[in-house]
C-alpha cells in the first residue's frame, strides 16, 4: 500500500496535455457504449474514439448521437449542455430535458465522463462548487447517481500545485463513492471496492512522480 500525503506542493512536471487526457480515456471506450460527456476536457473525447468503435454520445440537454465540434460556427440551434456548438451523428435524436434525464435516471447510459475539483481515495466526487464562486451543479448529481461507470478527467494538481486526488474531499460533494476511474495528465487510477489503484503512469512520468503529487493513499497495480 502506497500511503503518500503530498501536503507540500511538488515541482511542476509535464505529463499529458488536456487533449492527451481525452485521447487516453477514449482508448478505453468499448463498442456500443452510450456515454455522457461533461464540459471541459471530456468534450475532446469524440476526436479520439478509435476506428471501428461505435460509441453513442449523450448530452443532458437532450442530445443522443452527439458528434464532434463543427468546423467554424456551425448551427446556432445545436449546442451541448455547456452551450458549445455541436454536430449530430447519423441517426441522432433530440429530446426535451425530461426525456434526457429519464435516460440518465433510468440507468440507460454506460459511462459518464466529467471533470472534477477533487476525487477522494474511495471515489467521492466534488465538482460543482468552489467557495467564493457561483455554484454550477448542472446535471452532474443525476449523472453520477444514475450511471454505473463514472470516469473523471482532470489535471492531477490544482493551480497551486496541490493534489486533486485526496484522502477526503474538502469541497461540497457531488456524489459519494461514485467515481470508478480517474484520468489525469500524470496517471490513470481505477477505484475498486473503495480502494484507489494506480494502473498506469503517463509517458515520461514515473511512479515516484505520481506519489509525490498524490495526497490520497493508493495501491499500485502497474502493468508493463
Buried (B, 14 or more C-beta within 10 A) or exposed (E): EBEBEBEEBBEEBEBBEBEBBBBBBBEBBEEEBBBBBBBBBBBBBBEBBEEEEEBBBBBBBBBBBBBBBBEEEBEEEBBBBBEBBBBBBEEBEBBEEEEBBEBBBEEEBBBBBBBBBBBBBBBBBBBBBEEEEEEEEBBBBBBBBBBEBBBBBBBBBEEEBBBBBBBEBEBBBBBBBBBBBBBBBBBBBBBBEEBBBBBBBBEEBEEEBBBBBBBBBBBEEEEE
